Structures are given as structure tokens and as C-alpha cells.
Amino acid sequence: MRRKVPECDRCLFYAHNPHLVCTVHPEGVSSDDCLDFQCDPTAEPEELWEPEGASYYNGELIVTPQQQWSRLEQLALLDSHPMFTGRCPKCETGITSESLRVHWDCEHCGWIDDSV
């Protein structure tokens, strides 16, 4: 399948036409990059904005959950949550990381992860 790649908008050969990708590859390229790409020094810089309540990760728009935390609460969570520290915030016992773990409850002291 042929398509336009993200670099097309900044290429010297870009056609700026919805029906034609470029003069070298009119229907686009079949891979994730183009060997004929040549940066156009006059091209507008790529706009990097994110909609309110969402972020882009690896080109995919991820909507932030409705639960809103202040910046201070977010930093406190990073400093104390077992997901980031590997330790229970109450008794400091190590909590092992398991793949796809949702809850980080402590079996030693009974601390319950209510951050989700």
C-alpha cells in the first residue's frame, strides 16, 4: 500500500495537492520512509500542538482520563507510588513488578493502591 509519510510536508518534491503526493512518488511510498526525501529549507515548521486533555505518543492520540491531578499531586505520585519506586509507600517493603499489573497493593502491611 502506498501512502504519504510524515516527512512529505517538508520535502522539496511535495506536491501540496490532495490527489498527488509528490513529483517522484505521485501515489506515495510503500515504506515508512522515503529514500528520495530532500528537506525544503523554506517549508513551514511542523506544528506540535496537542488538544486539551490529550497527548500524542508514537503518533497516536491518547486521551487523558477524566481524573485530573494537580501538578503537585502528580509529582507526589511519582515520588511515592510503587509503580515508580518499587516500594510500599507505607512500610517501604519491596513490591515486585509484574507485567500488566493494575493494582500495587502491599501484602506485607495492607496498603491499598487507590490511585486508579
Residue pairs with C-beta under 8 A, 6 or more apart in sequence:
1 30
2 25
2 27
2 28
2 29
2 30
3 28
3 29
3 30
4 21
4 28
5 28
5 29
5 32
5 33
5 34
6 59
7 33
7 34
7 37
8 14
8 21
8 22
8 28
8 34
9 43
9 46
10 39
10 40
10 43
10 46
11 22
11 34
11 37
11 38
11 39
11 40
11 43
12 38
12 39
12 40
13 22
13 23
13 24
13 25
13 36
13 38
14 21
14 22
14 40
14 43
15 21
15 22
15 23
15 26
20 26
21 27
21 28
21 29
24 36
25 34
25 36
50 56
51 61
53 63
53 64
54 61
54 62
54 63
54 64
55 61
55 62
55 64
56 62
69 77
77 84
77 115
78 84
79 85
80 89
81 89
81 104
81 113
81 115
82 88
82 89
82 95
82 104
82 106
82 113
83 97
83 101
83 104
86 94
86 95
86 96
86 97
87 93
87 94
87 95
88 94
88 95
88 106
88 108
88 109
88 111
89 111
90 106
90 109
90 111
91 106
91 108
91 109
91 111
93 106
93 108
93 109
95 104
95 106
102 116
103 112
103 113
103 116
104 113
105 111
105 112
105 113
106 112
